[in-house]
């Protein structure tokens, strides 16, 4: 079983949220970049589905290096 992909969402250089992307067929990463561009579009669609208020804003999607714990 594949591990889920943890995605950090940044807006204007600030952390907004971390999302767990565990849909089958998530993209492979090479040097911190998505291997297939159409899959990046799938991830962007997933982010906008979860956070519609971010649509049209200059967000940056990064692969998380660790899980965020909120107290």
mmCIF file of the N, C-alpha and C atoms, coordinates in Angstrom:
data_MODEL
# 
_entry.id   MODEL 
# 
loop_
_atom_site.group_PDB 
_atom_site.id 
_atom_site.type_symbol 
_atom_site.label_atom_id 
_atom_site.label_alt_id 
_atom_site.label_comp_id 
_atom_site.label_asym_id 
_atom_site.label_entity_id 
_atom_site.label_seq_id 
_atom_site.pdbx_PDB_ins_code 
_atom_site.Cartn_x 
_atom_site.Cartn_y 
_atom_site.Cartn_z 
_atom_site.occupancy 
_atom_site.B_iso_or_equiv 
_atom_site.pdbx_formal_charge 
_atom_site.auth_seq_id 
_atom_site.auth_comp_id 
_atom_site.auth_asym_id 
_atom_site.auth_atom_id 
_atom_site.pdbx_PDB_model_num 
ATOM 1   N N  . UNK A 1 1  ? 0.836   -1.193 0.000   1.00 0.00 ? 1  UNK A N  1 
ATOM 2   C CA . UNK A 1 1  ? 0.000   0.000  0.000   1.00 0.00 ? 1  UNK A CA 1 
ATOM 3   C C  . UNK A 1 1  ? 0.875   1.249  0.000   1.00 0.00 ? 1  UNK A C  1 
ATOM 4   N N  . UNK A 1 2  ? 0.511   2.219  -0.824  1.00 0.00 ? 2  UNK A N  1 
ATOM 5   C CA . UNK A 1 2  ? 1.257   3.469  -0.916  1.00 0.00 ? 2  UNK A CA 1 
ATOM 6   C C  . UNK A 1 2  ? 0.981   4.348  0.291   1.00 0.00 ? 2  UNK A C  1 
ATOM 7   N N  . UNK A 1 3  ? 2.028   5.027  0.744   1.00 0.00 ? 3  UNK A N  1 
ATOM 8   C CA . UNK A 1 3  ? 1.844   6.003  1.809   1.00 0.00 ? 3  UNK A CA 1 
ATOM 9   C C  . UNK A 1 3  ? 1.172   7.236  1.235   1.00 0.00 ? 3  UNK A C  1 
ATOM 10  N N  . UNK A 1 4  ? 0.398   7.948  2.047   1.00 0.00 ? 4  UNK A N  1 
ATOM 11  C CA . UNK A 1 4  ? -0.211  9.182  1.532   1.00 0.00 ? 4  UNK A CA 1 
ATOM 12  C C  . UNK A 1 4  ? 0.855   10.249 1.311   1.00 0.00 ? 4  UNK A C  1 
ATOM 13  N N  . UNK A 1 5  ? 0.563   11.133 0.386   1.00 0.00 ? 5  UNK A N  1 
ATOM 14  C CA . UNK A 1 5  ? 1.440   12.252 0.097   1.00 0.00 ? 5  UNK A CA 1 
ATOM 15  C C  . UNK A 1 5  ? 0.970   13.426 0.945   1.00 0.00 ? 5  UNK A C  1 
ATOM 16  N N  . UNK A 1 6  ? 1.872   14.029 1.701   1.00 0.00 ? 6  UNK A N  1 
ATOM 17  C CA . UNK A 1 6  ? 1.538   15.201 2.507   1.00 0.00 ? 6  UNK A CA 1 
ATOM 18  C C  . UNK A 1 6  ? 1.939   16.447 1.734   1.00 0.00 ? 6  UNK A C  1 
ATOM 19  N N  . UNK A 1 7  ? 0.990   17.359 1.567   1.00 0.00 ? 7  UNK A N  1 
ATOM 20  C CA . UNK A 1 7  ? 1.189   18.558 0.769   1.00 0.00 ? 7  UNK A CA 1 
ATOM 21  C C  . UNK A 1 7  ? 1.092   19.783 1.667   1.00 0.00 ? 7  UNK A C  1 
ATOM 22  N N  . UNK A 1 8  ? 2.095   20.646 1.599   1.00 0.00 ? 8  UNK A N  1 
ATOM 23  C CA . UNK A 1 8  ? 2.050   21.932 2.292   1.00 0.00 ? 8  UNK A CA 1 
ATOM 24  C C  . UNK A 1 8  ? 1.552   22.986 1.319   1.00 0.00 ? 8  UNK A C  1 
ATOM 25  N N  . UNK A 1 9  ? 0.641   23.821 1.764   1.00 0.00 ? 9  UNK A N  1 
ATOM 26  C CA . UNK A 1 9  ? 0.125   24.907 0.946   1.00 0.00 ? 9  UNK A CA 1 
ATOM 27  C C  . UNK A 1 9  ? 0.640   26.213 1.533   1.00 0.00 ? 9  UNK A C  1 
ATOM 28  N N  . UNK A 1 10 ? 1.283   27.002 0.662   1.00 0.00 ? 10 UNK A N  1 
ATOM 29  C CA . UNK A 1 10 ? 1.861   28.272 1.074   1.00 0.00 ? 10 UNK A CA 1 
ATOM 30  C C  . UNK A 1 10 ? 1.177   29.394 0.300   1.00 0.00 ? 10 UNK A C  1 
ATOM 31  N N  . UNK A 1 11 ? 0.969   30.525 0.966   1.00 0.00 ? 11 UNK A N  1 
ATOM 32  C CA . UNK A 1 11 ? 0.400   31.711 0.329   1.00 0.00 ? 11 UNK A CA 1 
ATOM 33  C C  . UNK A 1 11 ? 1.222   32.901 0.763   1.00 0.00 ? 11 UNK A C  1 
ATOM 34  N N  . UNK A 1 12 ? 1.801   33.605 -0.176  1.00 0.00 ? 12 UNK A N  1 
ATOM 35  C CA . UNK A 1 12 ? 2.665   34.754 0.104   1.00 0.00 ? 12 UNK A CA 1 
ATOM 36  C C  . UNK A 1 12 ? 3.789   34.394 1.076   1.00 0.00 ? 12 UNK A C  1 
ATOM 37  N N  . UNK A 1 13 ? 4.366   33.208 0.896   1.00 0.00 ? 13 UNK A N  1 
ATOM 38  C CA . UNK A 1 13 ? 5.487   32.779 1.723   1.00 0.00 ? 13 UNK A CA 1 
ATOM 39  C C  . UNK A 1 13 ? 5.118   32.296 3.114   1.00 0.00 ? 13 UNK A C  1 
ATOM 40  N N  . UNK A 1 14 ? 3.825   32.195 3.399   1.00 0.00 ? 14 UNK A N  1 
ATOM 41  C CA . UNK A 1 14 ? 3.380   31.743 4.723   1.00 0.00 ? 14 UNK A CA 1 
ATOM 42  C C  . UNK A 1 14 ? 2.630   30.422 4.610   1.00 0.00 ? 14 UNK A C  1 
ATOM 43  N N  . UNK A 1 15 ? 2.853   29.572 5.601   1.00 0.00 ? 15 UNK A N  1 
ATOM 44  C CA . UNK A 1 15 ? 2.176   28.285 5.651   1.00 0.00 ? 15 UNK A CA 1 
ATOM 45  C C  . UNK A 1 15 ? 0.683   28.483 5.878   1.00 0.00 ? 15 UNK A C  1 
ATOM 46  N N  . UNK A 1 16 ? -0.147  27.824 5.064   1.00 0.00 ? 16 UNK A N  1 
ATOM 47  C CA . UNK A 1 16 ? -1.598  27.910 5.205   1.00 0.00 ? 16 UNK A CA 1 
ATOM 48  C C  . UNK A 1 16 ? -2.140  26.631 5.815   1.00 0.00 ? 16 UNK A C  1 
ATOM 49  N N  . UNK A 1 17 ? -1.808  25.498 5.208   1.00 0.00 ? 17 UNK A N  1 
ATOM 50  C CA . UNK A 1 17 ? -2.366  24.227 5.662   1.00 0.00 ? 17 UNK A CA 1 
ATOM 51  C C  . UNK A 1 17 ? -1.565  23.083 5.069   1.00 0.00 ? 17 UNK A C  1 
ATOM 52  N N  . UNK A 1 18 ? -1.629  21.944 5.764   1.00 0.00 ? 18 UNK A N  1 
ATOM 53  C CA . UNK A 1 18 ? -1.070  20.715 5.222   1.00 0.00 ? 18 UNK A CA 1 
ATOM 54  C C  . UNK A 1 18 ? -2.230  19.782 4.912   1.00 0.00 ? 18 UNK A C  1 
ATOM 55  N N  . UNK A 1 19 ? -2.227  19.219 3.718   1.00 0.00 ? 19 UNK A N  1 
ATOM 56  C CA . UNK A 1 19 ? -3.280  18.294 3.319   1.00 0.00 ? 19 UNK A CA 1 
ATOM 57  C C  . UNK A 1 19 ? -2.695  16.918 3.069   1.00 0.00 ? 19 UNK A C  1 
ATOM 58  N N  . UNK A 1 20 ? -3.495  15.925 3.348   1.00 0.00 ? 20 UNK A N  1 
ATOM 59  C CA . UNK A 1 20 ? -3.109  14.540 3.094   1.00 0.00 ? 20 UNK A CA 1 
ATOM 60  C C  . UNK A 1 20 ? -3.752  14.122 1.779   1.00 0.00 ? 20 UNK A C  1 
ATOM 61  N N  . UNK A 1 21 ? -2.924  13.787 0.807   1.00 0.00 ? 21 UNK A N  1 
ATOM 62  C CA . UNK A 1 21 ? -3.400  13.384 -0.516  1.00 0.00 ? 21 UNK A CA 1 
ATOM 63  C C  . UNK A 1 21 ? -3.156  11.885 -0.641  1.00 0.00 ? 21 UNK A C  1 
ATOM 64  N N  . UNK A 1 22 ? -4.200  11.092 -0.422  1.00 0.00 ? 22 UNK A N  1 
ATOM 65  C CA . UNK A 1 22 ? -4.004  9.646  -0.469  1.00 0.00 ? 22 UNK A CA 1 
ATOM 66  C C  . UNK A 1 22 ? -4.798  8.984  -1.584  1.00 0.00 ? 22 UNK A C  1 
ATOM 67  N N  . UNK A 1 23 ? -5.091  9.740  -2.625  1.00 0.00 ? 23 UNK A N  1 
ATOM 68  C CA . UNK A 1 23 ? -5.749  9.145  -3.781  1.00 0.00 ? 23 UNK A CA 1 
ATOM 69  C C  . UNK A 1 23 ? -4.749  8.268  -4.517  1.00 0.00 ? 23 UNK A C  1 
ATOM 70  N N  . UNK A 1 24 ? -5.242  7.204  -5.077  1.00 0.00 ? 24 UNK A N  1 
ATOM 71  C CA . UNK A 1 24 ? -4.361  6.275  -5.781  1.00 0.00 ? 24 UNK A CA 1 
ATOM 72  C C  . UNK A 1 24 ? -3.715  6.960  -6.973  1.00 0.00 ? 24 UNK A C  1 
ATOM 73  N N  . UNK A 1 25 ? -2.492  6.592  -7.234  1.00 0.00 ? 25 UNK A N  1 
ATOM 74  C CA . UNK A 1 25 ? -1.791  7.106  -8.391  1.00 0.00 ? 25 UNK A CA 1 
ATOM 75  C C  . UNK A 1 25 ? -1.193  8.479  -8.197  1.00 0.00 ? 25 UNK A C  1 
ATOM 76  N N  . UNK A 1 26 ? -0.880  8.858  -6.941  1.00 0.00 ? 26 UNK A N  1 
ATOM 77  C CA . UNK A 1 26 ? -0.266  10.166 -6.760  1.00 0.00 ? 26 UNK A CA 1 
ATOM 78  C C  . UNK A 1 26 ? 1.106   10.183 -7.436  1.00 0.00 ? 26 UNK A C  1 
ATOM 79  N N  . UNK A 1 27 ? 1.542   11.333 -7.842  1.00 0.00 ? 27 UNK A N  1 
ATOM 80  C CA . UNK A 1 27 ? 2.752   11.419 -8.679  1.00 0.00 ? 27 UNK A CA 1 
ATOM 81  C C  . UNK A 1 27 ? 4.027   11.097 -7.926  1.00 0.00 ? 27 UNK A C  1 
ATOM 82  N N  . UNK A 1 28 ? 5.002   10.652 -8.670  1.00 0.00 ? 28 UNK A N  1 
ATOM 83  C CA . UNK A 1 28 ? 6.324   10.426 -8.114  1.00 0.00 ? 28 UNK A CA 1 
ATOM 84  C C  . UNK A 1 28 ? 7.086   11.749 -8.148  1.00 0.00 ? 28 UNK A C  1 
ATOM 85  N N  . UNK A 1 29 ? 8.009   11.884 -7.215  1.00 0.00 ? 29 UNK A N  1 
ATOM 86  C CA . UNK A 1 29 ? 8.802   13.105 -7.150  1.00 0.00 ? 29 UNK A CA 1 
ATOM 87  C C  . UNK A 1 29 ? 10.238  12.801 -7.560  1.00 0.00 ? 29 UNK A C  1 
ATOM 88  N N  . UNK A 1 30 ? 10.814  13.695 -8.356  1.00 0.00 ? 30 UNK A N  1 
ATOM 89  C CA . UNK A 1 30 ? 12.229  13.627 -8.690  1.00 0.00 ? 30 UNK A CA 1 
ATOM 90  C C  . UNK A 1 30 ? 12.795  15.016 -8.449  1.00 0.00 ? 30 UNK A C  1 
ATOM 91  N N  . UNK A 1 31 ? 13.743  15.104 -7.530  1.00 0.00 ? 31 UNK A N  1 
ATOM 92  C CA . UNK A 1 31 ? 14.361  16.379 -7.167  1.00 0.00 ? 31 UNK A CA 1 
ATOM 93  C C  . UNK A 1 31 ? 13.328  17.422 -6.766  1.00 0.00 ? 31 UNK A C  1 
ATOM 94  N N  . UNK A 1 32 ? 12.296  17.012 -6.049  1.00 0.00 ? 32 UNK A N  1 
ATOM 95  C CA . UNK A 1 32 ? 11.289  17.933 -5.544  1.00 0.00 ? 32 UNK A CA 1 
ATOM 96  C C  . UNK A 1 32 ? 10.286  18.411 -6.570  1.00 0.00 ? 32 UNK A C  1 
ATOM 97  N N  . UNK A 1 33 ? 10.265  17.791 -7.769  1.00 0.00 ? 33 UNK A N  1 
ATOM 98  C CA . UNK A 1 33 ? 9.331   18.192 -8.812  1.00 0.00 ? 33 UNK A CA 1 
ATOM 99  C C  . UNK A 1 33 ? 8.431   17.013 -9.179  1.00 0.00 ? 33 UNK A C  1 
ATOM 100 N N  . UNK A 1 34 ? 7.201   17.329 -9.551  1.00 0.00 ? 34 UNK A N  1 
ATOM 101 C CA . UNK A 1 34 ? 6.290   16.294 -9.996  1.00 0.00 ? 34 UNK A CA 1 
ATOM 102 C C  . UNK A 1 34 ? 6.765   15.748 -11.335 1.00 0.00 ? 34 UNK A C  1 
ATOM 103 N N  . UNK A 1 35 ? 6.709   14.422 -11.495 1.00 0.00 ? 35 UNK A N  1 
ATOM 104 C CA . UNK A 1 35 ? 7.192   13.793 -12.712 1.00 0.00 ? 35 UNK A CA 1 
ATOM 105 C C  . UNK A 1 35 ? 6.264   14.086 -13.890 1.00 0.00 ? 35 UNK A C  1 
ATOM 106 N N  . UNK A 1 36 ? 4.956   14.004 -13.705 1.00 0.00 ? 36 UNK A N  1 
ATOM 107 C CA . UNK A 1 36 ? 4.015   14.214 -14.796 1.00 0.00 ? 36 UNK A CA 1 
ATOM 108 C C  . UNK A 1 36 ? 3.168   15.453 -14.514 1.00 0.00 ? 36 UNK A C  1 
ATOM 109 N N  . UNK A 1 37 ? 3.097   16.361 -15.480 1.00 0.00 ? 37 UNK A N  1 
ATOM 110 C CA . UNK A 1 37 ? 2.419   17.633 -15.255 1.00 0.00 ? 37 UNK A CA 1 
ATOM 111 C C  . UNK A 1 37 ? 0.920   17.476 -15.074 1.00 0.00 ? 37 UNK A C  1 
ATOM 112 N N  . UNK A 1 38 ? 0.298   16.506 -15.756 1.00 0.00 ? 38 UNK A N  1 
ATOM 113 C CA . UNK A 1 38 ? -1.145  16.362 -15.595 1.00 0.00 ? 38 UNK A CA 1 
ATOM 114 C C  . UNK A 1 38 ? -1.502  15.927 -14.179 1.00 0.00 ? 38 UNK A C  1 
ATOM 115 N N  . UNK A 1 39 ? -0.630  15.251 -13.521 1.00 0.00 ? 39 UNK A N  1 
ATOM 116 C CA . UNK A 1 39 ? -0.885  14.872 -12.142 1.00 0.00 ? 39 UNK A CA 1 
ATOM 117 C C  . UNK A 1 39 ? -0.781  16.079 -11.218 1.00 0.00 ? 39 UNK A C  1 
ATOM 118 N N  . UNK A 1 40 ? 0.081   17.000 -11.537 1.00 0.00 ? 40 UNK A N  1 
ATOM 119 C CA . UNK A 1 40 ? 0.151   18.236 -10.747 1.00 0.00 ? 40 UNK A CA 1 
ATOM 120 C C  . UNK A 1 40 ? -1.195  18.947 -10.819 1.00 0.00 ? 40 UNK A C  1 
ATOM 121 N N  . UNK A 1 41 ? -1.804  18.937 -11.984 1.00 0.00 ? 41 UNK A N  1 
ATOM 122 C CA . UNK A 1 41 ? -3.126  19.537 -12.141 1.00 0.00 ? 41 UNK A CA 1 
ATOM 123 C C  . UNK A 1 41 ? -4.144  18.824 -11.258 1.00 0.00 ? 41 UNK A C  1 
ATOM 124 N N  . UNK A 1 42 ? -4.019  17.506 -11.131 1.00 0.00 ? 42 UNK A N  1 
ATOM 125 C CA . UNK A 1 42 ? -4.918  16.750 -10.247 1.00 0.00 ? 42 UNK A CA 1 
ATOM 126 C C  . UNK A 1 42 ? -4.745  17.194 -8.802  1.00 0.00 ? 42 UNK A C  1 
ATOM 127 N N  . UNK A 1 43 ? -3.503  17.407 -8.397  1.00 0.00 ? 43 UNK A N  1 
ATOM 128 C CA . UNK A 1 43 ? -3.235  17.835 -7.026  1.00 0.00 ? 43 UNK A CA 1 
ATOM 129 C C  . UNK A 1 43 ? -3.749  19.255 -6.802  1.00 0.00 ? 43 UNK A C  1 
ATOM 130 N N  . UNK A 1 44 ? -3.549  20.129 -7.782  1.00 0.00 ? 44 UNK A N  1 
ATOM 131 C CA . UNK A 1 44 ? -4.075  21.491 -7.656  1.00 0.00 ? 44 UNK A CA 1 
ATOM 132 C C  . UNK A 1 44 ? -5.598  21.468 -7.548  1.00 0.00 ? 44 UNK A C  1 
ATOM 133 N N  . UNK A 1 45 ? -6.255  20.629 -8.340  1.00 0.00 ? 45 UNK A N  1 
ATOM 134 C CA . UNK A 1 45 ? -7.717  20.509 -8.265  1.00 0.00 ? 45 UNK A CA 1 
ATOM 135 C C  . UNK A 1 45 ? -8.144  20.008 -6.893  1.00 0.00 ? 45 UNK A C  1 
ATOM 136 N N  . UNK A 1 46 ? -7.384  19.073 -6.323  1.00 0.00 ? 46 UNK A N  1 
ATOM 137 C CA . UNK A 1 46 ? -7.668  18.551 -4.991  1.00 0.00 ? 46 UNK A CA 1 
ATOM 138 C C  . UNK A 1 46 ? -7.551  19.663 -3.945  1.00 0.00 ? 46 UNK A C  1 
ATOM 139 N N  . UNK A 1 47 ? -6.504  20.488 -4.051  1.00 0.00 ? 47 UNK A N  1 
ATOM 140 C CA . UNK A 1 47 ? -6.303  21.593 -3.107  1.00 0.00 ? 47 UNK A CA 1 
ATOM 141 C C  . UNK A 1 47 ? -7.467  22.571 -3.189  1.00 0.00 ? 47 UNK A C  1 
ATOM 142 N N  . UNK A 1 48 ? -7.876  22.932 -4.409  1.00 0.00 ? 48 UNK A N  1 
ATOM 143 C CA . UNK A 1 48 ? -8.978  23.878 -4.578  1.00 0.00 ? 48 UNK A CA 1 
ATOM 144 C C  . UNK A 1 48 ? -10.317 23.281 -4.158  1.00 0.00 ? 48 UNK A C  1 
ATOM 145 N N  . UNK A 1 49 ? -10.431 21.960 -4.237  1.00 0.00 ? 49 UNK A N  1 
ATOM 146 C CA . UNK A 1 49 ? -11.642 21.296 -3.754  1.00 0.00 ? 49 UNK A CA 1 
ATOM 147 C C  . UNK A 1 49 ? -11.732 21.412 -2.231  1.00 0.00 ? 49 UNK A C  1 
ATOM 148 N N  . UNK A 1 50 ? -10.596 21.237 -1.572  1.00 0.00 ? 50 UNK A N  1 
ATOM 149 C CA . UNK A 1 50 ? -10.554 21.312 -0.105  1.00 0.00 ? 50 UNK A CA 1 
ATOM 150 C C  . UNK A 1 50 ? -10.563 22.750 0.411   1.00 0.00 ? 50 UNK A C  1 
ATOM 151 N N  . UNK A 1 51 ? -9.925  23.664 -0.330  1.00 0.00 ? 51 UNK A N  1 
ATOM 152 C CA . UNK A 1 51 ? -9.825  25.069 0.074   1.00 0.00 ? 51 UNK A CA 1 
ATOM 153 C C  . UNK A 1 51 ? -10.228 25.978 -1.084  1.00 0.00 ? 51 UNK A C  1 
ATOM 154 N N  . UNK A 1 52 ? -11.534 26.066 -1.395  1.00 0.00 ? 52 UNK A N  1 
ATOM 155 C CA . UNK A 1 52 ? -11.967 26.871 -2.535  1.00 0.00 ? 52 UNK A CA 1 
ATOM 156 C C  . UNK A 1 52 ? -11.634 28.353 -2.399  1.00 0.00 ? 52 UNK A C  1 
ATOM 157 N N  . UNK A 1 53 ? -11.415 28.833 -1.193  1.00 0.00 ? 53 UNK A N  1 
ATOM 158 C CA . UNK A 1 53 ? -11.086 30.250 -1.002  1.00 0.00 ? 53 UNK A CA 1 
ATOM 159 C C  . UNK A 1 53 ? -9.708  30.600 -1.568  1.00 0.00 ? 53 UNK A C  1 
ATOM 160 N N  . UNK A 1 54 ? -8.881  29.604 -1.867  1.00 0.00 ? 54 UNK A N  1 
ATOM 161 C CA . UNK A 1 54 ? -7.543  29.855 -2.394  1.00 0.00 ? 54 UNK A CA 1 
ATOM 162 C C  . UNK A 1 54 ? -7.520  29.960 -3.918  1.00 0.00 ? 54 UNK A C  1 
ATOM 163 N N  . UNK A 1 55 ? -8.623  29.646 -4.562  1.00 0.00 ? 55 UNK A N  1 
ATOM 164 C CA . UNK A 1 55 ? -8.667  29.662 -6.022  1.00 0.00 ? 55 UNK A CA 1 
ATOM 165 C C  . UNK A 1 55 ? -8.386  31.075 -6.544  1.00 0.00 ? 55 UNK A C  1 
ATOM 166 N N  . UNK A 1 56 ? -7.476  31.148 -7.505  1.00 0.00 ? 56 UNK A N  1 
ATOM 167 C CA . UNK A 1 56 ? -7.119  32.433 -8.090  1.00 0.00 ? 56 UNK A CA 1 
ATOM 168 C C  . UNK A 1 56 ? -6.046  33.184 -7.322  1.00 0.00 ? 56 UNK A C  1 
ATOM 169 N N  . UNK A 1 57 ? -5.597  32.642 -6.201  1.00 0.00 ? 57 UNK A N  1 
ATOM 170 C CA . UNK A 1 57 ? -4.550  33.296 -5.407  1.00 0.00 ? 57 UNK A CA 1 
ATOM 171 C C  . UNK A 1 57 ? -3.206  32.640 -5.725  1.00 0.00 ? 57 UNK A C  1 
ATOM 172 N N  . UNK A 1 58 ? -2.117  33.361 -5.530  1.00 0.00 ? 58 UNK A N  1 
ATOM 173 C CA . UNK A 1 58 ? -0.789  32.832 -5.872  1.00 0.00 ? 58 UNK A CA 1 
ATOM 174 C C  . UNK A 1 58 ? -0.267  31.852 -4.819  1.00 0.00 ? 58 UNK A C  1 
ATOM 175 N N  . UNK A 1 59 ? -0.825  30.654 -4.819  1.00 0.00 ? 59 UNK A N  1 
ATOM 176 C CA . UNK A 1 59 ? -0.384  29.663 -3.836  1.00 0.00 ? 59 UNK A CA 1 
ATOM 177 C C  . UNK A 1 59 ? 0.800   28.872 -4.381  1.00 0.00 ? 59 UNK A C  1 
ATOM 178 N N  . UNK A 1 60 ? 1.527   28.275 -3.472  1.00 0.00 ? 60 UNK A N  1 
ATOM 179 C CA . UNK A 1 60 ? 2.628   27.385 -3.816  1.00 0.00 ? 60 UNK A CA 1 
ATOM 180 C C  . UNK A 1 60 ? 2.357   26.058 -3.133  1.00 0.00 ? 60 UNK A C  1 
ATOM 181 N N  . UNK A 1 61 ? 2.430   24.982 -3.891  1.00 0.00 ? 61 UNK A N  1 
ATOM 182 C CA . UNK A 1 61 ? 2.200   23.649 -3.347  1.00 0.00 ? 61 UNK A CA 1 
ATOM 183 C C  . UNK A 1 61 ? 3.546   22.951 -3.254  1.00 0.00 ? 61 UNK A C  1 
ATOM 184 N N  . UNK A 1 62 ? 3.876   22.484 -2.060  1.00 0.00 ? 62 UNK A N  1 
ATOM 185 C CA . UNK A 1 62 ? 5.145   21.810 -1.828  1.00 0.00 ? 62 UNK A CA 1 
ATOM 186 C C  . UNK A 1 62 ? 4.888   20.454 -1.190  1.00 0.00 ? 62 UNK A C  1 
ATOM 187 N N  . UNK A 1 63 ? 5.793   19.540 -1.417  1.00 0.00 ? 63 UNK A N  1 
ATOM 188 C CA . UNK A 1 63 ? 5.722   18.241 -0.760  1.00 0.00 ? 63 UNK A CA 1 
ATOM 189 C C  . UNK A 1 63 ? 6.288   18.419 0.643   1.00 0.00 ? 63 UNK A C  1 
ATOM 190 N N  . UNK A 1 64 ? 5.535   17.970 1.626   1.00 0.00 ? 64 UNK A N  1 
ATOM 191 C CA . UNK A 1 64 ? 5.930   18.147 3.027   1.00 0.00 ? 64 UNK A CA 1 
ATOM 192 C C  . UNK A 1 64 ? 7.087   17.224 3.370   1.00 0.00 ? 64 UNK A C  1 
ATOM 193 N N  . UNK A 1 65 ? 8.029   17.742 4.114   1.00 0.00 ? 65 UNK A N  1 
ATOM 194 C CA . UNK A 1 65 ? 9.137   16.920 4.577   1.00 0.00 ? 65 UNK A CA 1 
ATOM 195 C C  . UNK A 1 65 ? 8.806   16.240 5.907   1.00 0.00 ? 65 UNK A C  1 
ATOM 196 N N  . UNK A 1 66 ? 7.808   16.759 6.599   1.00 0.00 ? 66 UNK A N  1 
ATOM 197 C CA . UNK A 1 66 ? 7.363   16.151 7.852   1.00 0.00 ? 66 UNK A CA 1 
ATOM 198 C C  . UNK A 1 66 ? 5.923   16.523 8.109   1.00 0.00 ? 66 UNK A C  1 
ATOM 199 N N  . UNK A 1 67 ? 5.267   15.749 8.948   1.00 0.00 ? 67 UNK A N  1 
ATOM 200 C CA . UNK A 1 67 ? 3.875   16.010 9.278   1.00 0.00 ? 67 UNK A CA 1 
ATOM 201 C C  . UNK A 1 67 ? 3.771   17.147 10.283  1.00 0.00 ? 67 UNK A C  1 
ATOM 202 N N  . UNK A 1 68 ? 2.792   18.009 10.084  1.00 0.00 ? 68 UNK A N  1 
ATOM 203 C CA . UNK A 1 68 ? 2.568   19.137 10.986  1.00 0.00 ? 68 UNK A CA 1 
ATOM 204 C C  . UNK A 1 68 ? 1.640   18.681 12.116  1.00 0.00 ? 68 UNK A C  1 
ATOM 205 N N  . UNK A 1 69 ? 2.056   18.957 13.336  1.00 0.00 ? 69 UNK A N  1 
ATOM 206 C CA . UNK A 1 69 ? 1.211   18.645 14.481  1.00 0.00 ? 69 UNK A CA 1 
ATOM 207 C C  . UNK A 1 69 ? 0.716   19.955 15.086  1.00 0.00 ? 69 UNK A C  1 
ATOM 208 N N  . UNK A 1 70 ? -0.585  20.069 15.248  1.00 0.00 ? 70 UNK A N  1 
ATOM 209 C CA . UNK A 1 70 ? -1.179  21.279 15.818  1.00 0.00 ? 70 UNK A CA 1 
ATOM 210 C C  . UNK A 1 70 ? -1.752  20.927 17.181  1.00 0.00 ? 70 UNK A C  1 
ATOM 211 N N  . UNK A 1 71 ? -1.376  21.706 18.184  1.00 0.00 ? 71 UNK A N  1 
ATOM 212 C CA . UNK A 1 71 ? -1.857  21.457 19.540  1.00 0.00 ? 71 UNK A CA 1 
ATOM 213 C C  . UNK A 1 71 ? -3.225  22.024 19.738  1.00 0.00 ? 71 UNK A C  1 
# 
